[in-house]
Amino acid sequence: MAHDEGAAKVAELVDDAQICMMTTMTSDGRHVSRPMGLQDVEFDGDLWFFTYDDSDKARQISEHEQVNVGFSDQKQSAWTSVSGRAEVVHDRQKAEELWSPLMKTWFPDGLETPGLALIKVHAESAEYWESSSSKVVRLIGAARAAVTGDPDTFPATNETVEL
């Protein structure tokens, strides 16, 4: 798959899923994941999220910039894992661009919420798995793979994309 085609496919899958699990590393080397709502995907490879600048994840990113962001879109039978470098950003113009009224649930004073910040993930690579959204097709494919002993006959695509 060509780079541009692969990046476009990752962008499509990520945009469709929207909710993800972001994994960071603690100072003692443990991985911690938490649900996050994606605000924007610029597939030059950047993912954007709102946060508080004094949150655990912001502190962890300042110590270990490597993160993983995992997306699951079970409705479409697609899963995407994005690895990259994260940074905490204070950019009022970008925050205004990304803001939605739903964000007031977590940031009650809106864009004036003290400590409001953004996390920008510079995606370096992604891996995705996608299969037919038809349960019947997946069931038949699973049966075929089991009978033949060949998991490659399962109707799914798995690609790794360097971004």
C-alpha positions, 0 to 999 in steps of 0.5 A: 500500500502506498504511503499516502493511501495508507495514511488516508486509510488510517485517518478514515478509521481514526475519524470514524472511531473518535473515542480511543484509549491513550496509553502513557508511561508512568515515571516507574515504567508502568503503562496507563491507559484512559479513554479520550475523545479525539478532537481532530485528526490532521493526517499529516499525522497529528491527533488532538485532545483536550486535557488539564495541564496538571493532569497525570497524563500531562505529567507522564507525557512530559517525562516520556513523550512516546504514547499509543492511541488505540481506536475501536470501531466495532460497528465497522469491525475496525481497530487502529493503533497509532504510536507517536510522540506527544506534547502538551500544547497551550495554543488558544487559537487551536483550542478555539478551533477544536472546541465543541459545547460537549467539552463543557462536561469536562471543562466547565468554564469552557475555553476559560477553564484554568489549566486547559491545555491540548495534547498533540500526538505526532503519529509516527506509525499505525497498524490497523485491522479491518474486517467485513462489517457483516457478521455472516461474512466474518462467521463464514470466514472464521469457519473456513479458517478453522477448517483449513487451519489457515488464519489468512483465509479469515476475511480481514485486512491488517496493515502497518503504515509508517507516517 
